[in-house]
Each structure stands twice: as C-alpha cells, then as structure tokens.
Amino acid sequence: MGDSVYKIIELVGTSTESWEKAARSAVERAAKSLRDLRVAEVTEQDLVINDGRIEAYRCKVKVSFKFEGS
C-alpha cells in the first residue's frame, strides 16, 4: 500500500431546523461532487437571527477526502 494524501476543504451548511441538519447538508452536498470522503469536523456553529427569532442554523465544516492527482 502506498502513501496517501488527503485534501481538506471548508464548507458552510445551513438548516432552518438544527445544527445537526446544517452539518449534514454540508456533508451530503460535498458527497455529490467529491469521492472518498473520510472525515468531517464541525469547526464553528452560529445562528442567523431575524426579528429576535432564529432563522437558520449554520455549521462550518472541514471535510477531508483522498487527493487524487499527479
């Protein structure tokens, strides 16, 4: 087995329901265009507030995947 290199990108997922669903939306979207996802790490969470009410939950997520290239 040879050496491997992994690339890390940062995404922001949003949800009107929860931080968990916000993180899930980021990972599911990444999985549509990236292969061999390995780890997702939530690095930050925040809320969008409008008129004193929570409008959206947001998660900043770092996603790693196997880097393929020459």
Secondary structure, 3 states (H helix, E strand, C coil): CCCCCEEEEEEEEEECCCHHHHHHHHHHHHHHHCCCEEEEEEEEEEEEEECCEEEEEEEEEEEEEECCCC
